C-alpha cells in the first residue's frame, strides 16, 4: 500500500553525499531514507542545462521520487511594468526547465501588495499569470503552477489570493504552506482543528473535492511576530499543532505531497511521515 501523501524536502536533504551530489544525489539519498518526493530548490536562479534536466528526470523515474521545483524568490506578479519581464522570465524558466527535469509542479512566491488593496493587486496579477500559463500550454508544457501561501500579511499570497488565482486560471493550484498560514495573522491563530477545517472546506468549495487529492503542502515549525513569519524552525521548537492538522487532512480524505522546510529538513520530513502514518493508520 502507498501512503496518501508522499513526503520529502524543499531543496536537497542535508545528508546528500558530495558524490554524485546535486539533484541526482538528492533524489538517490531521499529514496534511500524513505522519502519519495523532492522539491528542487532553484530559489536564487535557474541555472541548469537541458542535459542535466534529462538526467534529473531519468533518476526521478528510476527511483520513484516525485519532483517539483521551487522557482526563484525574485518573482512578483505585482512588479512595475519595467520589472515584470524579468519576474516573468524567472517563472517561465523554472517552468520550462522544471518540465524537462520531470517536475510536475512549479511553486513560486507571488510577490508584494506594496501597500495596495489585495483586490486591486489581483487585477494586475491575474492577467499576467494567465499569460504565463497560456504560453506554457501552447508549448505543450502541462506543469501545474502553484502560488504559495505566504507568511507575512504584506505579501501577495493570502489563502484567499491563491484560491482566487486558482479559480480564475486553469492550471493554477495553491501551494498550501500551513506554517505560513499559521504565522500570517501574527497572533497565534490558524492552529486548531476548527480553523484548518474551515481552510479545507473553502478549498473544496472553490476547487472541488477532487482537488483535495492533489494537495501540494509545505510544512515546518515557524517563528512569527505581529507582522507574520520571522523564520522557519524545527517542528519541536514551534507551537504549530501538527497533530490537529493531520487529523483534519485525514478527515477530508486529502492526498498529495508534503515537503518539509524545517532547518533539520529530512529529519523533520521523516517525523512528519511517521506522524502521518500514526494519524492515518496507513502503512507503506
C-alpha positions as CSV (number, residue, x, y, z in Angstrom):
1,X,0.0,0.0,0.0
2,X,1.2,3.5,-0.7
3,X,0.6,6.4,1.6
4,X,-1.9,9.1,0.7
5,X,1.0,11.6,1.0
6,X,4.5,11.4,-0.4
7,X,7.0,13.2,1.9
8,X,10.2,15.0,1.1
9,X,12.2,18.2,1.4
10,X,12.3,21.6,-0.3
11,X,15.9,21.6,-1.6
12,X,18.4,18.8,-1.3
13,X,18.4,17.0,2.1
14,X,21.2,18.0,4.4
15,X,22.7,14.5,4.2
16,X,23.0,14.3,0.4
17,X,26.5,13.0,-0.3
18,X,29.0,15.1,-2.2
19,X,29.1,12.4,-5.0
20,X,27.1,12.1,-7.1
21,X,25.8,15.3,-5.3
22,X,23.4,17.8,-6.9
23,X,19.8,17.0,-7.7
24,X,20.7,13.4,-8.8
25,X,22.4,12.7,-5.4
26,X,19.5,14.3,-3.6
27,X,17.0,12.0,-5.4
28,X,19.0,8.9,-4.6
29,X,19.6,9.9,-1.0
30,X,15.9,10.8,-0.5
31,X,14.8,7.4,-1.7
32,X,17.4,5.6,0.4
33,X,16.0,7.1,3.6
34,X,12.3,6.6,2.8
35,X,11.4,10.0,1.2
36,X,9.5,9.8,-2.1
37,X,9.2,13.4,-3.1
38,X,11.7,16.2,-3.7
39,X,11.3,19.9,-4.5
40,X,14.3,21.1,-6.4
41,X,15.4,24.4,-4.8
42,X,16.0,26.7,-7.7
43,X,15.4,29.7,-5.4
44,X,18.3,32.0,-6.5
45,X,18.1,31.5,-10.2
46,X,17.5,28.8,-12.8
47,X,21.0,27.7,-13.9
48,X,20.6,24.2,-15.3
49,X,21.3,22.6,-18.7
50,X,18.9,20.5,-20.8
51,X,21.3,17.6,-20.4
52,X,21.2,17.9,-16.6
53,X,17.4,18.1,-16.7
54,X,17.3,14.9,-18.7
55,X,19.4,13.2,-16.1
56,X,17.3,14.5,-13.2
57,X,14.2,13.3,-15.0
58,X,15.7,9.8,-15.5
59,X,16.7,9.4,-11.9
60,X,13.4,10.7,-10.6
61,X,11.6,8.0,-12.7
62,X,14.1,5.2,-11.8
63,X,13.9,6.0,-8.0
64,X,10.2,6.6,-8.0
65,X,10.7,10.1,-6.5
66,X,8.0,12.7,-7.4
67,X,9.7,16.0,-8.4
68,X,8.6,19.7,-8.1
69,X,10.5,22.9,-8.4
70,X,10.7,25.9,-6.1
71,X,11.1,28.8,-8.6
72,X,13.4,31.8,-7.8
73,X,12.3,34.1,-4.9
74,X,12.5,37.2,-7.1
75,X,9.2,36.8,-8.8
76,X,6.5,39.5,-8.3
77,X,3.1,39.4,-10.1
78,X,2.7,43.0,-8.9
79,X,6.0,44.3,-10.2
80,X,6.2,47.5,-12.1
81,X,5.8,47.3,-15.9
82,X,9.6,47.8,-16.2
83,X,10.4,45.0,-13.7
84,X,7.7,42.5,-14.7
85,X,9.5,41.0,-17.8
86,X,12.4,39.9,-15.5
87,X,10.0,38.3,-13.0
88,X,8.1,36.6,-15.8
89,X,11.3,35.1,-17.3
90,X,12.2,33.6,-13.9
91,X,8.9,31.9,-13.6
92,X,8.9,30.7,-17.2
93,X,12.5,29.4,-17.0
94,X,11.5,27.5,-13.8
95,X,8.5,26.0,-15.7
96,X,10.4,25.2,-18.9
97,X,13.5,23.6,-17.3
98,X,11.4,22.1,-14.5
99,X,9.2,20.3,-17.0
100,X,12.3,19.0,-18.8
101,X,13.6,17.7,-15.4
102,X,10.3,15.8,-14.8
103,X,8.8,18.1,-12.3
104,X,5.0,18.2,-12.3
105,X,4.6,21.3,-10.1
106,X,6.3,24.7,-10.1
107,X,6.0,26.6,-6.8
108,X,6.6,30.4,-6.6
109,X,6.1,33.3,-4.2
110,X,3.5,35.6,-5.8
111,X,5.0,39.0,-4.7
112,X,4.0,42.0,-2.6
113,X,0.9,44.2,-2.3
114,X,3.2,47.3,-2.0
115,X,0.6,48.6,0.5
116,X,-2.2,48.4,-2.1
117,X,-5.6,46.7,-1.7
118,X,-5.4,43.0,-2.4
119,X,-8.4,43.1,-4.8
120,X,-6.6,45.8,-6.9
121,X,-3.4,43.9,-6.9
122,X,-5.2,40.8,-8.2
123,X,-6.4,42.8,-11.2
124,X,-2.8,43.2,-12.1
125,X,-1.6,39.8,-11.1
126,X,-4.3,37.6,-12.8
127,X,-3.8,38.6,-16.4
128,X,0.0,38.3,-16.0
129,X,-0.3,34.8,-14.6
130,X,-2.8,33.8,-17.2
131,X,-0.4,34.9,-19.9
132,X,2.3,32.7,-18.5
133,X,0.1,29.6,-18.4
134,X,-1.3,30.2,-21.9
135,X,2.3,30.4,-23.3
136,X,3.3,27.2,-21.4
137,X,0.2,25.3,-22.8
138,X,0.9,26.5,-26.3
139,X,4.4,25.0,-25.9
140,X,2.9,21.7,-24.7
141,X,4.1,22.2,-21.2
142,X,1.5,20.8,-18.7
143,X,3.1,21.7,-15.4
144,X,0.8,23.0,-12.6
145,X,1.9,26.4,-11.4
146,X,1.4,26.9,-7.7
147,X,1.4,30.3,-6.0
148,X,2.5,29.7,-2.4
149,X,0.5,30.9,0.7
150,X,2.8,33.5,2.3
151,X,3.7,34.1,5.9
152,X,3.6,37.9,6.1
153,X,0.5,40.0,5.8
154,X,2.2,42.5,3.5
155,X,2.8,39.8,0.9
156,X,0.5,38.8,-2.0
157,X,-0.3,35.2,-1.2
158,X,-3.1,35.0,1.4
159,X,-5.0,31.8,1.3
160,X,-7.8,33.8,-0.4
161,X,-5.4,35.2,-3.0
162,X,-4.2,31.7,-4.0
163,X,-7.8,30.5,-4.3
164,X,-8.8,33.5,-6.5
165,X,-5.8,32.7,-8.8
166,X,-6.7,29.0,-9.0
167,X,-10.4,29.7,-9.7
168,X,-9.6,32.2,-12.4
169,X,-7.0,30.3,-14.3
170,X,-7.0,26.6,-15.3
171,X,-3.6,25.1,-14.5
172,X,-3.1,27.1,-11.3
173,X,-3.5,25.5,-7.9
174,X,-2.3,26.7,-4.4
175,X,0.8,25.5,-2.7
176,X,-0.5,25.4,0.9
177,X,2.2,26.3,3.4
178,X,0.4,25.6,6.6
179,X,3.2,27.1,8.7
180,X,2.8,30.4,6.7
181,X,-0.9,30.3,7.2
182,X,-0.4,30.0,11.0
183,X,2.2,32.8,11.0
184,X,0.5,35.3,8.7
185,X,-2.1,36.6,11.2
186,X,0.7,37.2,13.7
187,X,-1.5,36.3,16.7
188,X,-1.1,32.5,17.1
189,X,-4.4,31.7,15.4
190,X,-4.8,29.2,12.5
191,X,-3.7,26.4,14.7
192,X,-6.8,24.5,15.6
193,X,-8.8,21.7,14.0
194,X,-11.7,24.1,13.6
195,X,-9.6,26.6,11.7
196,X,-7.9,24.0,9.5
197,X,-11.4,22.6,8.8
198,X,-12.5,26.0,7.5
199,X,-9.5,26.2,5.2
200,X,-10.1,22.8,3.6
201,X,-13.9,23.5,3.3
202,X,-13.1,26.7,1.4
203,X,-10.5,24.8,-0.7
204,X,-13.1,22.1,-1.6
205,X,-15.9,24.5,-2.3
206,X,-13.7,26.7,-4.6
207,X,-11.8,24.0,-6.4
208,X,-13.8,20.8,-5.9
209,X,-13.4,17.6,-3.8
210,X,-11.0,16.0,-6.3
211,X,-8.5,18.9,-5.8
212,X,-8.1,17.7,-2.2
213,X,-6.4,14.5,-3.6
214,X,-3.7,16.6,-5.3
215,X,-2.6,18.9,-2.5
216,X,0.9,20.3,-2.5
217,X,1.9,21.3,1.0
218,X,4.9,23.0,2.6
219,X,5.4,22.4,6.3
220,X,7.9,23.3,9.1
221,X,7.9,24.8,12.5
222,X,7.7,28.6,12.4
223,X,8.6,31.7,14.5
224,X,6.4,34.7,14.0
225,X,5.6,38.2,15.3
226,X,2.7,40.7,14.8
227,X,3.6,41.1,11.1
228,X,3.8,37.4,10.5
229,X,6.6,35.0,9.7
230,X,10.1,35.6,11.0
231,X,11.8,32.2,10.2
232,X,11.4,28.5,9.9
233,X,12.0,26.3,13.0
234,X,12.3,22.6,13.7
235,X,8.9,21.1,14.4
236,X,9.6,20.6,18.1
237,X,10.7,24.2,18.6
238,X,7.4,25.6,17.3
239,X,3.8,25.9,18.5
240,X,2.3,24.6,15.3
241,X,-0.1,21.8,16.2
242,X,0.7,19.3,13.5
243,X,-1.4,16.6,15.1
244,X,-4.6,18.6,14.6
245,X,-3.7,19.5,11.1
246,X,-3.0,15.8,10.1
247,X,-6.3,14.7,11.7
248,X,-8.2,17.3,9.6
249,X,-6.3,16.2,6.4
250,X,-7.3,12.6,7.1
251,X,-10.9,13.5,7.8
252,X,-11.2,15.3,4.4
253,X,-9.5,12.3,2.6
254,X,-6.6,14.5,1.4
255,X,-3.7,13.2,-0.6
256,X,-0.7,14.6,-2.5
257,X,2.8,15.8,-1.3
258,X,4.1,17.2,1.9
259,X,7.5,18.9,1.6
260,X,9.5,19.9,4.7
261,X,11.2,23.3,5.1
262,X,12.4,22.8,8.6
263,X,16.1,23.6,9.3
264,X,16.5,19.9,10.1
265,X,15.0,19.0,6.7
266,X,15.0,15.3,6.2
267,X,14.8,14.6,10.0
268,X,11.5,16.5,10.3
269,X,10.3,15.2,6.9
270,X,10.6,11.7,8.4
271,X,9.0,12.8,11.6
272,X,6.1,14.1,9.6
273,X,5.8,10.9,7.7
274,X,5.8,8.9,11.0
275,X,3.1,11.2,12.4
276,X,1.0,10.9,9.3
277,X,1.2,7.1,9.4
278,X,0.2,7.1,13.0
279,X,-2.7,9.5,12.4
280,X,-4.0,7.9,9.1
281,X,-3.1,4.3,10.2
282,X,-1.7,3.8,6.7
283,X,1.2,1.5,6.1
284,X,3.7,1.6,3.3
